[in-house]
Structure formats: structure tokens, C-alpha cells
Amino acid sequence: MHPYLPHTKEDITKMLEVIGVDHIDNLFDDIPKNIRLNKELKLDKSKSELEVTKLMKQLANNNVTINEKVSFIGGGAYNHYVPALIKHLASRQEFLTAYTPYQPEMSQGTLQAIFEYQSMICELTGMDVSNASLYDGGTALAEAVFMANHANKKKDVLVSATVNPQYKDIIKTYARFKGLNYIEIKESDGCTDMENLKDLFSADSSSVIIQTPNYYGIVEKGSEVRTIMNSFKNKAMFIVSADPTSLAVLEAPVNYGADVVAGEGQGLGSPVSFGGPYLGYIAATKKNMRRMPGRIVGETVDKDGKRAYVLTLQAREQHIRREKAMSNITSNQGLVALMATIYLATMGKKGIKEVAIQSMYKAHYLADKLCNIKGITLLNSKPFFNEFVIKTKVNAKMLYEVLIEKGFFSGVVLDDHQLLVCATEVHTKEQLDSFVKEVEGIL
């Protein structure tokens, strides 16, 4: 069996012309017609890689029962399908063992991969420039806080209560040792409390941070935040944390006035992996380009006019005077960023949009089904993307533990009666319906 051969019709036509053959079938003229298969093979219609993988698992289960639990856990780590080619390409020694591209003439492949990654992040967010990546979503947000402080020299960091709790902890730690004031904006019905934002915003505000979709899965009203900020004569930065997959269907942050967009890119071709390694991304407007942490790869031409890549900006203390450095970040998640690049290139605009749409539809289907069960309601009726909070009449931790025995990780327990549930494109209708049936049996 041949591996995948990526020849276009034009490639095939040129090759046939070179060897003087009119059609591929003529290559088999030496084979007697009476022993050829003169009919189509009885094959099913083509399937996607995800469908084939699931079919193979089903066939494998005929031999050995695999006790694989279905996960509905989200909260910042998302179980999206990872195409097989990502692992195979990223595992090549040129990428897997490559060192930091200090010598651009020796690292053109690595630099081009980073450049393509930056370009794709800019396309998703709508921003002008992205760096070579950061450690994770929380680190990226904290670095964005430093960018704002460097730009306006103000001390108050306003963070929505609906931002991921882990991200908030990282920002608090960064702020403490930078002498910044962490101030939390209250939440109202699962969203950022706009009235509280108005009360807290002042001449000392350095940045305002929201997450959309937020930790509860709800799509925040970024335009309202920008309007409130514009009503004050203040140079505070508007920082948005966004799930990059959601940006395939939701409005790009640049459209409602974000100055910096930062977040977690694990869902772009990386498995959940028990918490890492993950991928922090950060993108900004052109005026903030020189405040970006870490590295930025640029495209140019060499003395012969050929395309070439270089490390254009490196605003870190390893390369410039410490007092002028934006950050002490000295590395980037090169391999994980490469995986994200391969993923986005493989999926394309249509593919990443399909992932987002399927995730959204399946989450809404699951929410509707669960809310038909007596004793379960949605936290609120606000618009959500691929995760949502349900309120249960029974203890949420008890429900979670019982469902593990039934073969399901039901979500993230928020309190005694609230559960954060996530669905993505990997879940089948049968899995969703089976999960609902088990929950109904418990309640």
C-alpha cells in the first residue's frame, strides 16, 4: 500500500509527457486484459481521518475491550482531534532536535515555520503582529500586562472575575513582583459586570483584561468594554484572552478595539497531555510591536533577492540592556508552535471553521438535552461557544464521581451544585446521548 501521494493533475500530466505516455492506464498495457479487474472496487465512500480513526478503534474493540472514558472536561484544556500527520512531521529530527535559531543562515526552516505560525495567529486574531509564542495562556496574559505597564507607566491592572482562575493566579504573581495593583472586576450573571468596570476604571488604570469565551463558556461583550474605556481619557490597554478555535466563528478581537490578544493555543494540534507542554500566543497592534516579549521572526530577501527569514525583534534582556527589556522571557514553545502551524495549515480556513461549528453545535445540543432532565438547569441564558455551566439538584462532586464509574469525565466541578461541561468536534451523537442517559439515571 502506497503512502499518500500529493500529486496534482498538472504534476501527473507533466510526468506523462516526459515519458511519452498519454494516460496512466497505458502504464499497465503489459498486463493481459483477461487478468485485470475490469470493475470498480467495492469500497465505501471516502471518510475523514477522524471517522477512519474511530472506525479502526471500533474494529480493535472486537478483539480487546478498551476501557476509554469520554471526557467533557474543558476549563482551558480542550480535547480536539489531532491529525496523524502532526506527530509524524513534528517528530522529524530537523524540528525535534533543533536549537534556538541564533544563526539565521543555518536555521531558515525553523524561522520560516515560526514566521508562518505568527502569520496564522494574526489572521485568527486580526492583529498586526504576533511573536514566536510563549509558554502557556496564563503566561501570555501576564506578559501582556507588562506590555501595558511599559506603555503607560500606570499601576492598576483590572481583571474580570470571569477570566480562567489559573490565569488570574499567574497575573497576580507577576503583578506582585512588578509592583502592580491587581484589581478584580466583579461578575454579573456569568459575565463581566460593566457597571463595576465603570466604577473601578480610573486615571491609574493600566490595562483591562477580559476572556471571551470566558471561563464559564460565555461570549463576553468586548465592544462594551471598549466603549467604557473610550469614555475616559486614559491610555489603558484593552487585553483580550480568546480561544483561537472560537475565532473561526466569533468576531476577531481587533474589530472591537483590542490592543493585545493573548491566550492558550493547546487546542491547535496538541493533545491535553495531563497539563502540558502547552502553547501561549500573543498578538498586538503595530504600535505595540516593540513592546512584544520574546522574539519576532521577519521575512526579507538576501543579497541575491531570494526570500529569507531573520529574527527581526528580540526585546528581551539576553539581547538588550536589562532596564530596557520588555520581559525576561528567553525562549518560545517552538515545537508546539510548529504543531499549531501544521494543524492550521492542514485544516485551512474551512477546516478550522468546521471544527468550531461542530464544537458549538454539539455543546448546544448537549446543553439542551441535559436541561430536559428534571433537576438540571443552565446557569444562565447567555450565548456560549463550546462549554457551559449546569446547576444540579444533587451534589456536583458526587455526580462527577458516579459518572466516572459509568465511563465519563463529566466536566469541571465549580461548587456544590455547578458543573462546567465542554463538548468539541470529537464527540459523537451516540456519546452525547449516552452521557445524557447516564445523568438522567442518576438524578
N, C-alpha and C positions, 0 to 999 in steps of 0.2 A: 504493500500500500504506500503510495506516494504521500509525502507531506504536502501541505498547502502550497500550490504554485501560483504566485501572484502575477501571472502574465495577462496583459490586456489584449484585446483583439488586434490592436495595432502591433504589439510585440509579436504575436503569432504570425500575422501577415508578413512582417519583415523577415522572420526566420524562415518561413516557407519560400519566400522569394530568393533568399540566399542559397538554399539547397535545391531550388528549381522544382518545387512541388506545388501543385495548385490547392490541395486540401489535405487536412490532417489524415483523413481516411486513406489517402494514397500511400501513406507510410506503411500500411498493413496489406498492400497488394500481394505480397509474397505468401500470405496466409490463405490457403484454399477456402473458397466461399462455403463449401459444404460443412466446414467445421467451425465457422463463425457463428456467433449468437446474433441472429437476424431479427431481434426484437428488443424492446426496452426492458431493462431490469425492473423487477417488481420491488421498487423502493418507495418508502413513504416520502411525502413532500419534505422539503428541507426544513430543518428546525434550527432555532438559535442555539448558541453554545450552552446557555443556561438550561434550556429544555433537554438537550442531549445529556448534560451532566446529571440532571435529575433522573433521566431515563436509565442511565448507567447505574446510578445508586439503587434504583428500584430493582434492576436485574441482579445487582450484587446482593441485595437483601434476600433474594431467593435462595442463596447459598448460606449466608450468615446473617443473623438478625443484628442490625446495627442500632444501638440504643442512642440515637442522636436527638437531643432535645431541640425544640423550636423556640427561638428567642424573640421576645418582643421588647427587649431592653434597648433603650436609646439614651437620652440624657447626655449626649455629647460624643458617643461612640456608636457608629451605625453599621449594621450588617448589610452592606451592599454586595452584589455579586462582583467577584474579581475575575476577569477573563484570564484564561490559562496562559496566554502569551505574555502577560505582565511578568509573572515569575520567571519564565524562561529567558526573556530578554534582559530583565534586571539582574539576573544571576550570571550573566556573561562576565568574564573576568575583567574586561575593559571598564565595566561600570562598578562591579562589586569590590574590586581591589584598588580602584583609582584614588589617588591622593588629591589634596587641595590643589586647584589649578593655578598655582603661583606663576608657572611659566606658560603663558597663553599659547605660544607657538607649539608646545608639546601637549596641549590639552584642548584642542579645538572641538573634539567630540563632546567632552564633558561640558564645555562652555556653551556649545550650541544647544545641548539638552536643557541647560538652565535657562538659556535665552527663550527657548520655546515654552518652557514652564511659565516664565514671567509673562510672556505674551498671552497665554491662555488665561492666567489669573486676571489679567487686565480686561480681557474680553468678558469674563464672567461678571466681574465687579463693575465694569465701566470706568475704572480709574485709569490714570495716565501711566503709572509706573508701579512695578512690583519688584521686590528684592528676590534673592536666591533661595528664600524660605527661612523658617525659624523652627524652634524645637517642637512647639505644640500651640494649640489655640490660646491657652491662657498666657503663655509667654509672649505671643504675638500681641495680645491686647495690652499687656503691661508695657511692652516696648512702644506701643502707640501712645500710651500715657506720657512716656518720656519725650516723645516727639513733640507733643503738645506743650509740655513744660519748657522745652528748649525754645519753642517758637514764641511763646507769650510771657514766659517767666512767672506765670501765676501758679498758685499752690493748691487750689481746691479741685479735686477730681470727683465729679458727680457720676455715680454708677447706679444704674437701675437695679432694683431688687430682683428683677426677673432675669438677670444675667446668670449663667451657669455658676453655681456655688464654688466650684473648683477654680474657675477663672477669677471670681471675686477674691478668693483667698490669695491667689498669686499677685493680684493687683495690690492688695493690702500690704503684702510683704515688700514688694517693690517700692510702694509709696512710703512706707515707714522709713526705709533706709535712704530715701531720696529727700526726706523732709517734706513730703506732700501730705495733704489732708484728704483722707478717704471719706467721702460723704455719700450715703446711700439714699437714692430716690425711692420713695415708697411705691408699693404696687397697689393697684386697684382692680379687682376682678381679673387677676391674672396678667395684667398689663402694666406698663409704666404709668404712674399717676402723674398726669400732665399738670394738674394744679399744684402738686407738691414740687414739681420741677420748677414751676414759676416762682414758688416761694424760696427755693434753695438757690436759684441762679443769681449770681451777683457779679460785681466787678472783679472779684478774686477767682472766679471760675476759670479753670484752665482747660477742662475738657468735659464733655458729656458722653457717656457710654451707654448704648443700648444693644441688645441682642435681638435679631429677628431672622427666623422664628426664634422666640425666646425659650428659656429653659422649659416652659410648660407647653411648648409647641406652637404658641400663638404668634400670629404675624403682627408685629408692632406697627404703629403709625409713625414712621420715620419723618414724614413731611410735617407732622405736628410738632415734633421735637425741633426741627429746623426753624419753623415759624416762631416758636418761643425764643429760641436763641437769637434769631434775627431782630426780635423786638427790643433786645438790649444792645447797646453799643459796647460790644465786648469781642475780643479776638479769640474766644474759646473755640477749640476744635470739636467737631462732631465726629465721634468714633463709633463705627457700627461693626458688630460681630455677626457674621452671617454664615450659615451652612452653604458651602459653594454649590452643592447639588440643587438646593432650593432656588438658586439664582437662575436656573434654566427656565423657570416659570414665573418667578416673582420679579418685581421691579428691581433693577440694578440700583444699588445704594447711591451712585453718583447722581441719579435722577432726582433724589430728594435731598441733595446737598451734603452728603457725607464728605468729610475731609480725608478720613482714613478708614479703610475697611480691613479688618483682621479677623482671623478665625482658624478653625480646625479643618484640615484637608484630608483627614484619615479616610473619609468616605470615597475619595477619589482613587480607588485602586489598591487600597491597603486593607488587610483584614483587621478585625478587632484586636487580636493578639494579646489578650489579657492586659491591655493598657499601654501598649507601645511596641516599637517606636512609632510615633505619630508625626504629623506634619503641620507646622504652623505657617500660615500665609499672611502676608501683609501687603497692602497696595494703597497708594495715595495719589493725590493730585500733583501736578507737575511742580507747583510752587513749594511743595513739601519734599521734593525728591532728595535734596541734600540732607534731609533730617532722617532719612530711612536708615535703620540699623543694618549691620552686616554688609553684604555685597550686592552689587547690581551688575549684571553682565550686559554689555552693549555690543551692537553689530557695527562693523566698519568695513573698510577694504584695505588690503595690503598694498605694497608698492607696485604690484603687478595688476592691481584693480580687481583682485579676487576677493570674494566675501570672507571676512574674518571676524573672530569674536575676542573680546577683551574684557577684563574686569574694569568697568568704567568708573564706578564709585566704590570706595571701601571706607566708610565713615566709622571706623572702629579704632580703639586705642592701640591695636597692634600696628597700625599703619600711620596714625597721625598723633599729634600731641594729646595726651590724656584729657586735658581741660577742654579740648575742642571736639572730643569724640562724642558721638551721639549715644553710644552704647558700648558695653564690654563684651557683647556677643562676638565670638571669634569663629563661629562655624555656621554651617547650614545643613539641613537634612537632605543632602544631595541625592542619596539613593532613593529615599521615599518620595522626594520631589520628582525624580525620574519616573517612578512608578505612576505618579499622578499624571505626568506628561504622556506616558504611553496610554494610560487609561483614557484621558481626554481625547487624544488623537485617534484611538480605536473607536470610541463611542461617537465622536463627532457631535455636531450641534443637534442632530436629530436623536442620536442615541442618548445623550445626557438628558435631553428633554423628555424622552420616553421613560427613563429611569425616574425622573422627578414626578411625572404624571402618574405612573403606576404606583409609586410610593404614596402619593397624595390620595389617589382613588381608593387604594386598599386600606389606608388609615381611616378614611371617612366611612368606608363600608364596615370596617370592624367597629368603629365607634357607634354607628347606627345599630348594629346587631347587639352590641353589649348593652346599649341603653334600652333595648326592648326587654331586658331582663329586669324583673321586679327587684328593687334593692340596689340598682346601679343607675347613676346619672352622670352627665358630663359636668365638669367643674363650672363651665360657663358656655355660652353660645358664640364665643368669639371665633373668627376664622383661624384655622390651624393648617399646618402643612402635613407632616408625616408622623406627628406624635400628639398625644392629648392626655388630659388628666381625667380619670374617672373617680367618682366618690362611691364607696361601697358601704352597705349597712353592716357588713361583717368586718372584722379586723383585717386591714390590708396585708400585714405581715403574715398572718395566718393563711390568707388566701394565696399569697405568693408561695409559701412553703408547701401547701397542699397541691398546688398546680405543678410544682417541680416533680412531685411523685407521678403526676399524670403526663409528664413529658414536655412541660412548657416552662420557660422563664417568662413570667407574665409582665415584667416591667420593673420600674424603679419605685420602691416604697417611699413616699414622701412624708406621710404621717400615719396615724392610726387608721384613717379611712380614705386615704388618697393614694392612687397608683398612677404613675406616668407610663403610658403604653405607646409603643412605637411599631409601625409597620413599614416595610420597604418592598421593593420590587421582587425580592427573593421569596416572599410568602405567597403560597398558592391559596386559591379559594377554599380548597379542602382543609388546609391548615387553619385558616381563619375560622371556618365554620366549626371545625373540631374544637378549637380553643373556646369559642363561644359556648358550645355544648357542655364542655367540662366546667366552665364558670357557672353556667346555669344549674348544673347538677350540684354544685357546692352551695349555692345560695338558695 
